Amino acid sequence: MVRSAPEYVSVALLLRVNPLPPSPLLSALALFTVGAMLVETVRASANERAQRARGGIEPPGDVYGLMRVAYPGAFLAMFVEGALRTAPPSAVVVAGAALFIAAKGLKWWAILSLGRFWTFRVIVVPGARLVVGGPYRWLRHPNYVGVMGELGGVALMTGALVSGVVGIATFGVLVVRRIAIEERALRETAR
């Protein structure tokens, strides 16, 4: 049976499915997010090589392998869900944008404060001093606070009710595990 346009629209509204192609705003957000990830990947890789050259040690048991899939995967799932849903209310999009911008700012403040010590991996260089300036003056792990805020901001802006919650919860568990590994590594090298 072929449905008429009004029936199709009413079914789409009921399921909150967007019958139109993704908005230019959603596409721009996806491109910005992917671009930022690429810039961060290049910077992290260069810093990782430099840290290893200075004798940097990577502790066992890190969850980086899972994080490198879960982080972009969460964004991808949210963008796909956002493309399939109708746009969230403007106030939610604005709140999501504010959260995303603040989170990205905090993350880059942490990255710049760590300088050559910032990487995606946990690598501790023996004898290196603990960074206590910038956002580290107030937060022990500002980079992770920023990452979780990025995920929350995109979830709000895309209206990703399912993948946003799943992505944030999944990545949150990995962050908690990562922080434990990082703290242990820092304690062991401080001895």
BAKOL-659535 format. One line per field, with one value per residue: z, x, y of N, C-alpha, C, O in turn; residue number from 1. Coordinates in nm, 3 decimals, m for minus. Each point is the difference from the previous one (the first is absolute). Layout:
% BAKOL-659535
n_up [Z	...]
n_east [X	...]
n_north [Y	...]
ca_up [Z	...]
ca_east [X	...]
ca_north [Y	...]
c_up [Z	...]
c_east [X	...]
c_north [Y	...]
o_up [Z	...]
o_east [X	...]
o_north [Y	...]
nr [NUM	...]
END
This chain:
% BAKOL-659535
n_up [0.000	m0.163	0.091	0.117	m0.159	m0.064	m0.164	m0.214	m0.098	m0.080	m0.199	m0.186	m0.060	m0.122	m0.216	m0.043	m0.142	m0.008	m0.022	0.168	m0.193	0.003	0.218	m0.098	0.097	m0.066	m0.185	0.019	0.075	m0.148	m0.140	0.081	0.012	m0.187	m0.069	0.109	m0.075	m0.182	0.026	0.066	m0.173	m0.132	0.068	m0.015	m0.207	m0.066	0.068	m0.125	m0.202	m0.007	0.007	m0.187	m0.136	0.077	m0.157	m0.166	0.190	m0.127	0.119	0.152	m0.175	m0.122	0.067	0.021	0.066	0.223	0.130	m0.028	0.148	0.207	0.021	m0.105	0.117	0.173	m0.034	m0.028	0.182	0.110	m0.075	0.058	0.202	0.030	m0.078	0.169	0.123	0.122	m0.140	0.086	0.196	m0.090	0.109	m0.100	m0.169	0.046	0.073	m0.156	m0.101	0.108	m0.004	m0.180	m0.026	0.117	m0.081	m0.167	0.063	0.086	m0.143	m0.111	0.124	m0.002	m0.170	m0.007	0.117	m0.108	m0.120	0.036	0.169	m0.128	0.132	m0.194	m0.063	0.083	m0.002	0.094	0.011	m0.042	0.206	m0.122	m0.071	0.218	m0.166	0.033	m0.198	m0.018	m0.188	m0.088	m0.089	m0.198	m0.191	0.112	m0.014	0.015	0.003	0.192	0.136	m0.039	0.069	0.218	0.055	m0.032	0.140	0.192	m0.012	m0.011	0.196	0.120	m0.027	0.093	0.209	0.034	m0.074	m0.213	m0.214	m0.007	m0.004	m0.188	m0.156	0.034	m0.042	m0.211	m0.118	0.040	m0.107	m0.213	m0.019	0.026	m0.173	m0.156	0.057	m0.021	m0.206	m0.070	0.076	m0.094	m0.198	0.015	0.047	m0.167	m0.134	0.099	m0.069]
n_east [0.084	m0.122	0.199	m0.185	m0.004	m0.210	m0.070	0.051	m0.119	m0.201	0.006	0.006	m0.197	m0.136	0.051	m0.140	m0.158	0.222	m0.190	0.075	0.045	0.182	m0.040	m0.072	m0.196	m0.188	m0.098	m0.128	m0.209	m0.152	m0.093	m0.169	m0.206	m0.121	m0.118	m0.191	m0.179	m0.098	m0.143	m0.209	m0.133	m0.077	m0.173	m0.211	m0.086	m0.082	m0.204	m0.166	m0.041	m0.124	m0.223	m0.106	m0.047	m0.198	m0.052	m0.089	m0.106	0.013	m0.127	0.078	m0.058	0.175	m0.105	0.221	0.092	m0.014	0.172	0.177	m0.065	0.074	0.220	0.171	0.079	0.129	0.216	0.155	0.071	0.167	0.208	0.101	0.092	0.205	0.157	0.050	0.150	m0.186	m0.018	0.207	m0.104	m0.127	m0.195	m0.141	m0.128	m0.175	m0.189	m0.135	m0.139	m0.187	m0.174	m0.135	m0.149	m0.191	m0.165	m0.128	m0.165	m0.191	m0.155	m0.126	m0.179	m0.176	m0.147	m0.145	m0.186	m0.150	m0.130	0.216	m0.081	m0.039	m0.116	0.028	0.212	m0.027	0.046	0.096	m0.010	0.121	m0.089	m0.136	0.035	m0.042	m0.123	0.112	0.105	m0.001	m0.060	0.208	m0.019	m0.109	0.117	m0.119	m0.223	0.145	0.200	0.066	0.106	0.215	0.154	0.050	0.158	0.212	0.095	0.085	0.207	0.174	0.075	0.122	0.221	0.103	0.032	0.221	m0.211	m0.003	m0.007	m0.174	m0.215	m0.099	m0.064	m0.189	m0.198	m0.075	m0.083	m0.219	m0.133	m0.056	m0.173	m0.205	m0.092	m0.109	m0.206	m0.159	m0.083	m0.165	m0.209	m0.118	m0.100	m0.197	m0.179	m0.091	m0.127	m0.201	m0.056]
n_north [m0.118	0.087	0.047	0.043	0.157	0.047	m0.137	0.049	0.163	m0.063	m0.100	0.127	0.090	m0.128	m0.025	0.172	m0.070	m0.002	0.118	0.129	0.106	m0.134	0.033	0.189	0.056	m0.105	0.077	0.184	m0.031	m0.073	0.148	0.125	m0.091	m0.017	0.179	0.041	m0.114	0.089	0.172	m0.044	m0.056	0.162	0.128	m0.080	0.014	0.198	0.062	m0.085	0.087	0.187	m0.030	m0.059	0.172	0.076	m0.152	0.120	0.054	m0.187	0.140	m0.145	m0.130	0.071	0.186	0.027	m0.193	m0.017	0.063	m0.134	m0.158	m0.048	0.033	m0.098	m0.176	0.060	0.056	m0.160	m0.111	0.103	m0.033	m0.191	m0.037	0.088	m0.141	m0.139	0.111	m0.011	0.172	m0.012	m0.038	0.161	m0.004	m0.142	0.071	0.134	m0.096	m0.087	0.145	0.059	m0.142	m0.006	0.167	m0.009	m0.128	0.080	0.141	m0.085	m0.076	0.150	0.041	m0.139	0.010	0.170	m0.046	m0.128	0.136	0.053	0.123	0.181	m0.140	m0.109	0.014	m0.208	0.220	m0.180	0.224	m0.187	0.007	m0.128	0.209	m0.029	m0.086	0.193	m0.014	0.225	m0.105	m0.011	0.203	m0.018	m0.016	m0.151	0.015	0.171	m0.096	m0.092	0.144	0.050	m0.146	m0.003	0.150	m0.069	m0.147	0.079	0.087	m0.141	m0.078	0.145	0.028	m0.176	0.073	0.028	m0.020	m0.060	0.067	0.141	m0.062	m0.075	0.150	0.118	m0.096	m0.019	0.173	0.026	m0.146	0.048	0.143	m0.084	m0.111	0.118	0.071	m0.156	m0.025	0.133	m0.030	m0.167	0.038	0.105	m0.128	m0.120	0.125	m0.007	m0.206]
ca_up [0.000	m0.007	0.093	m0.049	0.070	0.138	0.085	0.018	0.093	0.134	0.050	0.030	0.124	0.109	0.028	0.003	m0.108	m0.092	m0.138	m0.086	0.015	0.116	m0.012	m0.020	0.131	0.045	m0.086	0.040	0.131	m0.023	m0.063	0.100	0.098	m0.064	m0.020	0.130	0.034	m0.082	0.054	0.128	m0.029	m0.048	0.115	0.095	m0.057	0.007	0.141	0.041	m0.049	0.078	0.136	m0.006	m0.024	0.128	0.096	0.052	0.030	m0.007	0.098	m0.052	0.037	m0.044	m0.079	m0.120	m0.115	0.001	m0.010	m0.136	m0.077	0.065	m0.012	m0.129	m0.020	0.069	m0.082	m0.123	0.034	0.030	m0.125	m0.077	0.066	m0.021	m0.139	m0.012	0.086	m0.022	0.078	0.135	0.015	m0.011	0.131	0.024	m0.091	0.053	0.121	m0.046	m0.061	0.109	0.069	m0.089	m0.011	0.129	0.016	m0.095	0.055	0.115	m0.051	m0.063	0.105	0.059	m0.100	m0.007	0.129	0.003	m0.104	m0.065	0.078	m0.030	m0.102	0.021	0.084	0.128	m0.009	0.107	m0.020	0.132	0.036	m0.043	0.108	m0.016	m0.041	0.099	m0.045	m0.088	0.064	0.099	0.129	0.063	m0.032	m0.015	m0.136	m0.081	m0.136	0.000	0.022	m0.130	m0.091	0.036	m0.039	m0.146	m0.029	0.045	m0.087	m0.128	0.025	0.007	m0.128	m0.101	0.049	0.005	0.129	0.029	m0.016	0.089	0.135	m0.007	m0.026	0.118	0.107	m0.038	0.006	0.140	0.066	m0.046	0.061	0.140	m0.003	m0.047	0.109	0.098	m0.058	0.000	0.139	0.043	m0.070	0.056	0.134	m0.012	m0.048	0.099	0.109]
ca_east [m0.084	0.073	m0.056	m0.003	0.096	m0.038	0.017	0.143	0.046	m0.050	0.079	0.132	m0.010	m0.022	0.127	0.104	0.093	0.008	m0.017	0.082	0.144	0.059	0.011	0.136	0.060	0.046	0.114	0.113	0.045	0.072	0.128	0.085	0.041	0.098	0.121	0.067	0.060	0.120	0.104	0.042	0.074	0.134	0.075	0.025	0.099	0.131	0.039	0.028	0.134	0.096	0.007	0.071	0.141	0.055	m0.007	m0.137	m0.047	m0.144	m0.034	m0.086	m0.142	m0.072	m0.121	0.010	m0.053	m0.145	m0.033	0.023	m0.118	m0.122	m0.012	m0.060	m0.123	m0.110	m0.038	m0.063	m0.135	m0.085	m0.028	m0.095	m0.130	m0.046	m0.047	m0.125	m0.102	m0.028	0.091	m0.048	m0.038	0.111	0.064	0.085	0.114	0.084	0.064	0.099	0.111	0.074	0.074	0.106	0.103	0.069	0.075	0.113	0.093	0.068	0.089	0.117	0.078	0.077	0.099	0.106	0.070	0.087	0.102	0.050	m0.035	m0.137	m0.018	m0.118	0.043	0.062	0.145	0.063	0.143	0.065	0.062	m0.079	m0.079	m0.145	m0.054	m0.097	m0.048	m0.117	m0.118	0.044	0.002	m0.131	m0.054	0.104	m0.005	m0.085	m0.015	m0.112	m0.122	m0.028	m0.046	m0.137	m0.082	m0.016	m0.100	m0.130	m0.042	m0.045	m0.125	m0.108	m0.019	m0.053	m0.123	0.030	m0.051	0.046	0.145	0.066	0.007	0.085	0.137	0.055	0.017	0.109	0.128	0.022	0.060	0.139	0.075	0.025	0.110	0.121	0.050	0.065	0.129	0.083	0.039	0.096	0.125	0.061	0.049	0.118	0.117	0.036	0.078]
ca_north [0.118	0.125	0.098	0.139	0.086	0.031	m0.118	m0.020	0.102	m0.030	m0.114	0.054	0.076	m0.095	m0.068	0.103	m0.026	0.113	m0.045	0.085	m0.024	0.068	0.146	0.050	0.019	m0.131	m0.036	0.085	m0.048	m0.126	0.033	0.064	m0.100	m0.088	0.081	0.017	m0.130	m0.019	0.089	m0.057	m0.124	0.038	0.055	m0.109	m0.092	0.064	0.003	m0.137	m0.034	0.078	m0.055	m0.129	0.032	0.045	m0.109	m0.013	m0.135	m0.018	m0.104	m0.108	m0.001	0.119	m0.025	0.082	m0.073	0.015	0.142	0.049	m0.040	0.051	0.146	0.039	m0.077	0.068	0.116	m0.049	m0.047	0.117	0.071	m0.081	0.013	0.137	0.013	m0.074	0.061	0.142	0.084	0.032	0.141	0.097	0.020	m0.117	0.014	0.108	m0.054	m0.096	0.075	0.065	m0.105	m0.048	0.103	0.007	m0.124	0.003	0.098	m0.061	m0.106	0.059	0.064	m0.111	m0.044	0.100	0.001	m0.118	0.017	m0.123	m0.119	m0.045	m0.104	m0.083	m0.113	0.033	m0.018	0.078	0.019	0.006	0.126	0.116	0.057	m0.001	0.130	0.048	0.130	m0.001	m0.059	m0.100	0.067	m0.021	m0.133	m0.102	m0.054	0.087	m0.052	m0.096	0.079	0.057	m0.106	m0.037	0.113	m0.005	m0.104	0.050	0.109	m0.055	m0.074	0.099	0.068	m0.093	m0.063	m0.143	m0.047	m0.137	m0.014	0.095	m0.059	m0.119	0.044	0.067	m0.100	m0.092	0.069	0.035	m0.117	m0.008	0.111	m0.035	m0.100	0.069	0.084	m0.090	m0.041	0.120	0.032	m0.103	0.025	0.120	m0.034	m0.088	0.074	0.101	m0.062]
c_up [0.000	0.090	m0.065	0.086	0.143	0.093	0.031	0.103	0.140	0.061	0.038	0.130	0.120	0.040	0.020	m0.101	m0.098	m0.144	m0.099	0.016	0.120	m0.026	m0.025	0.133	0.054	m0.080	0.039	0.134	m0.016	m0.061	0.098	0.099	m0.057	m0.024	0.128	0.042	m0.079	0.049	0.131	m0.021	m0.044	0.117	0.098	m0.051	0.008	0.145	0.051	m0.044	0.083	0.143	0.003	m0.021	0.128	0.108	0.061	0.011	m0.006	0.094	m0.064	0.040	m0.045	m0.089	m0.130	m0.123	m0.011	m0.020	m0.143	m0.095	0.058	m0.020	m0.136	m0.029	0.065	m0.080	m0.127	0.027	0.028	m0.127	m0.085	0.063	m0.021	m0.140	m0.019	0.080	m0.046	0.092	0.139	0.007	0.001	0.132	0.033	m0.088	0.052	0.126	m0.038	m0.060	0.107	0.076	m0.085	m0.009	0.129	0.021	m0.091	0.048	0.117	m0.046	m0.062	0.099	0.067	m0.096	m0.005	0.130	0.012	m0.104	m0.061	0.077	m0.029	m0.112	0.025	0.096	0.134	m0.016	0.103	m0.026	0.139	0.021	m0.044	0.117	m0.033	m0.036	0.100	m0.036	m0.090	0.072	0.105	0.139	0.077	m0.022	m0.018	m0.144	m0.091	m0.142	m0.006	0.027	m0.133	m0.098	0.031	m0.035	m0.151	m0.038	0.040	m0.089	m0.133	0.017	0.004	m0.137	m0.107	0.041	0.009	0.137	0.039	m0.007	0.086	0.139	0.000	m0.020	0.121	0.112	m0.031	0.012	0.143	0.079	m0.040	0.061	0.146	0.009	m0.038	0.111	0.105	m0.050	0.002	0.140	0.052	m0.064	0.057	0.139	m0.009	m0.049	0.098	0.112	m0.016]
c_east [0.088	m0.069	0.000	0.095	m0.044	0.015	0.147	0.055	m0.048	0.074	0.139	m0.002	m0.017	0.131	0.116	0.109	m0.007	m0.015	0.087	0.148	0.056	0.017	0.145	0.073	0.057	0.121	0.124	0.057	0.080	0.136	0.096	0.054	0.107	0.131	0.079	0.066	0.128	0.115	0.055	0.081	0.142	0.085	0.036	0.108	0.141	0.050	0.034	0.140	0.107	0.015	0.075	0.150	0.068	m0.009	m0.137	m0.044	m0.152	m0.038	m0.089	m0.146	m0.079	m0.118	0.000	m0.059	m0.151	m0.042	0.013	m0.113	m0.126	m0.020	m0.055	m0.130	m0.121	m0.047	m0.071	m0.143	m0.094	m0.035	m0.100	m0.139	m0.058	m0.054	m0.134	m0.114	m0.031	0.092	m0.059	m0.041	0.123	0.074	0.094	0.125	0.096	0.074	0.110	0.121	0.085	0.084	0.117	0.114	0.080	0.089	0.122	0.105	0.079	0.099	0.126	0.085	0.087	0.110	0.116	0.079	0.095	0.111	0.038	m0.034	m0.142	0.000	m0.133	0.033	0.051	0.148	0.063	0.149	0.064	0.071	m0.076	m0.085	m0.148	m0.048	m0.108	m0.054	m0.121	m0.120	0.036	0.014	m0.130	m0.059	0.115	0.007	m0.090	m0.021	m0.121	m0.134	m0.042	m0.055	m0.145	m0.097	m0.023	m0.109	m0.140	m0.053	m0.051	m0.129	m0.118	m0.027	m0.062	m0.133	0.015	m0.038	0.055	0.153	0.076	0.018	0.095	0.147	0.065	0.025	0.118	0.135	0.032	0.063	0.147	0.086	0.032	0.114	0.132	0.061	0.071	0.138	0.098	0.051	0.104	0.137	0.072	0.057	0.128	0.122	0.044	0.087	0.148]
c_north [0.124	0.101	0.137	0.083	0.032	m0.121	m0.023	0.099	m0.030	m0.118	0.049	0.079	m0.091	m0.066	0.097	m0.028	0.115	m0.050	0.079	m0.035	0.075	0.149	0.040	0.020	m0.132	m0.044	0.081	m0.045	m0.129	0.027	0.065	m0.104	m0.093	0.075	0.018	m0.130	m0.024	0.087	m0.058	m0.127	0.030	0.048	m0.112	m0.095	0.058	0.002	m0.139	m0.042	0.071	m0.056	m0.133	0.023	0.047	m0.107	m0.020	m0.144	m0.003	m0.114	m0.108	0.021	0.121	m0.039	0.081	m0.070	0.010	0.146	0.051	m0.041	0.067	0.150	0.041	m0.075	0.065	0.120	m0.045	m0.044	0.117	0.077	m0.077	0.011	0.139	0.021	m0.069	0.060	0.142	0.080	0.024	0.147	0.091	0.019	m0.115	0.007	0.106	m0.048	m0.099	0.069	0.067	m0.102	m0.048	0.100	0.011	m0.124	m0.003	0.100	m0.055	m0.106	0.060	0.079	m0.107	m0.046	0.098	0.006	m0.118	0.010	m0.133	m0.127	m0.050	m0.102	m0.069	m0.115	0.052	m0.034	0.091	0.004	0.011	0.135	0.123	0.049	m0.006	0.141	0.041	0.139	m0.014	m0.060	m0.105	0.061	m0.030	m0.139	m0.099	m0.053	0.085	m0.050	m0.094	0.070	0.063	m0.101	m0.038	0.113	0.007	m0.100	0.047	0.110	m0.050	m0.078	0.096	0.062	m0.090	m0.061	m0.151	m0.056	m0.136	m0.007	0.098	m0.058	m0.120	0.040	0.064	m0.101	m0.092	0.069	0.042	m0.114	m0.012	0.110	m0.030	m0.102	0.066	0.085	m0.086	m0.043	0.117	0.033	m0.100	0.026	0.123	m0.026	m0.082	0.076	0.107	m0.058	0.018]
o_up [0.079	m0.007	m0.081	0.109	0.090	0.116	0.113	0.087	0.096	0.120	0.103	0.081	0.106	0.119	0.028	0.026	m0.035	m0.048	m0.119	0.098	0.048	m0.112	0.037	0.008	0.052	0.056	0.007	0.018	0.064	0.042	0.002	0.034	0.065	0.023	0.000	0.053	0.055	0.008	0.020	0.074	0.045	0.015	0.047	0.078	0.034	0.026	0.079	0.078	0.036	0.053	0.090	0.056	0.016	0.118	0.104	m0.085	0.057	m0.019	m0.097	0.098	0.039	m0.067	m0.061	m0.081	m0.110	m0.069	m0.044	m0.108	m0.075	m0.018	m0.005	m0.066	m0.055	m0.017	m0.038	m0.076	m0.041	m0.016	m0.062	m0.070	m0.022	m0.020	m0.088	m0.026	m0.076	0.103	0.015	m0.091	0.042	0.001	0.061	0.045	0.000	0.016	0.058	0.023	m0.008	0.032	0.051	0.009	m0.003	0.046	0.042	m0.011	0.007	0.049	0.027	m0.020	0.027	0.042	0.001	m0.003	0.056	0.015	m0.042	m0.049	0.049	m0.107	0.101	0.068	0.014	m0.006	m0.003	m0.015	0.075	m0.089	0.041	0.079	m0.117	0.065	0.024	0.079	m0.028	0.118	0.083	0.098	0.123	0.082	m0.060	m0.051	m0.043	m0.059	m0.094	m0.053	m0.035	m0.073	m0.091	m0.040	m0.045	m0.081	m0.074	m0.031	m0.049	m0.086	m0.055	m0.042	m0.086	m0.083	m0.012	0.089	0.118	0.099	0.039	0.057	0.089	0.066	0.033	0.065	0.088	0.061	0.038	0.082	0.084	0.034	0.046	0.085	0.058	0.018	0.052	0.079	0.034	0.020	0.065	0.068	0.016	0.034	0.075	0.045	m0.007	0.077	0.083]
o_east [0.095	m0.121	0.087	0.039	0.083	0.039	0.036	0.078	0.076	0.027	0.054	0.092	0.058	0.028	0.112	0.119	m0.108	0.084	m0.001	0.038	m0.064	0.025	0.092	0.121	0.111	0.096	0.110	0.122	0.104	0.100	0.119	0.119	0.100	0.109	0.122	0.112	0.098	0.114	0.121	0.096	0.094	0.115	0.114	0.084	0.095	0.117	0.093	0.076	0.101	0.111	0.080	0.082	0.121	0.020	m0.013	0.033	m0.067	0.045	m0.071	m0.031	m0.115	0.003	m0.104	m0.067	m0.054	m0.098	m0.079	m0.014	m0.085	m0.113	m0.105	m0.089	m0.109	m0.120	m0.102	m0.091	m0.116	m0.112	m0.088	m0.099	m0.120	m0.096	m0.078	m0.117	0.075	0.045	m0.121	0.033	0.108	0.123	0.105	0.110	0.122	0.119	0.108	0.114	0.123	0.116	0.111	0.117	0.123	0.113	0.109	0.120	0.122	0.113	0.110	0.121	0.118	0.113	0.116	0.121	0.109	0.106	m0.086	0.025	m0.038	0.055	m0.066	m0.089	0.033	0.037	m0.021	0.065	m0.031	0.069	0.034	m0.050	m0.039	0.040	m0.095	m0.071	m0.048	m0.020	m0.083	0.014	m0.001	m0.078	0.102	0.108	m0.105	m0.105	m0.079	m0.103	m0.118	m0.096	m0.081	m0.114	m0.108	m0.088	m0.096	m0.120	m0.103	m0.088	m0.106	m0.115	m0.073	m0.069	m0.098	0.084	0.023	0.064	0.114	0.109	0.085	0.089	0.115	0.105	0.082	0.093	0.117	0.089	0.085	0.116	0.111	0.089	0.104	0.122	0.104	0.095	0.117	0.119	0.097	0.102	0.122	0.107	0.095	0.111	0.113	0.061	0.078]
o_north [0.008	0.018	0.033	m0.041	m0.009	0.017	m0.032	m0.038	0.018	0.000	m0.040	m0.010	0.025	m0.015	m0.042	0.021	0.047	m0.076	m0.029	m0.064	0.095	0.044	m0.073	m0.018	m0.003	m0.054	m0.055	m0.004	m0.017	m0.060	m0.033	0.002	m0.028	m0.054	m0.012	0.001	m0.051	m0.046	m0.002	m0.025	m0.065	m0.041	m0.007	m0.045	m0.070	m0.028	m0.016	m0.058	m0.060	m0.008	m0.025	m0.073	m0.016	0.028	m0.066	m0.083	0.086	m0.113	0.026	0.069	0.016	m0.103	0.020	0.065	0.011	0.028	0.084	0.058	0.049	0.045	0.064	0.053	m0.002	0.022	0.058	0.035	m0.001	0.047	0.059	0.022	0.015	0.075	0.038	m0.028	0.061	m0.051	0.015	0.077	m0.040	0.010	0.021	m0.030	m0.021	0.027	0.001	m0.040	m0.001	0.026	m0.016	m0.038	0.009	0.011	m0.039	m0.026	0.018	m0.007	m0.046	0.012	0.023	m0.023	m0.041	0.025	0.013	m0.061	m0.078	m0.110	m0.107	0.025	0.023	m0.052	0.118	m0.117	0.122	m0.104	0.092	0.050	0.111	m0.080	0.011	0.097	m0.074	0.062	m0.110	0.025	m0.037	m0.073	m0.004	m0.048	0.033	m0.028	m0.047	0.026	0.006	m0.041	0.001	0.029	m0.014	m0.025	0.035	0.030	m0.018	0.003	0.046	0.005	m0.031	0.012	0.048	m0.059	m0.074	m0.013	m0.026	m0.035	m0.027	0.006	m0.012	m0.055	m0.030	0.006	m0.028	m0.053	0.005	0.024	m0.028	m0.024	0.027	0.012	m0.029	0.000	0.041	m0.005	m0.017	0.027	0.039	m0.008	m0.001	0.049	0.024	m0.029	0.047	0.074	m0.047]
nr [1	2	3	4	5	6	7	8	9	10	11	12	13	14	15	16	17	18	19	20	21	22	23	24	25	26	27	28	29	30	31	32	33	34	35	36	37	38	39	40	41	42	43	44	45	46	47	48	49	50	51	52	53	54	55	56	57	58	59	60	61	62	63	64	65	66	67	68	69	70	71	72	73	74	75	76	77	78	79	80	81	82	83	84	85	86	87	88	89	90	91	92	93	94	95	96	97	98	99	100	101	102	103	104	105	106	107	108	109	110	111	112	113	114	115	116	117	118	119	120	121	122	123	124	125	126	127	128	129	130	131	132	133	134	135	136	137	138	139	140	141	142	143	144	145	146	147	148	149	150	151	152	153	154	155	156	157	158	159	160	161	162	163	164	165	166	167	168	169	170	171	172	173	174	175	176	177	178	179	180	181	182	183	184	185	186	187	188	189	190	191]
END
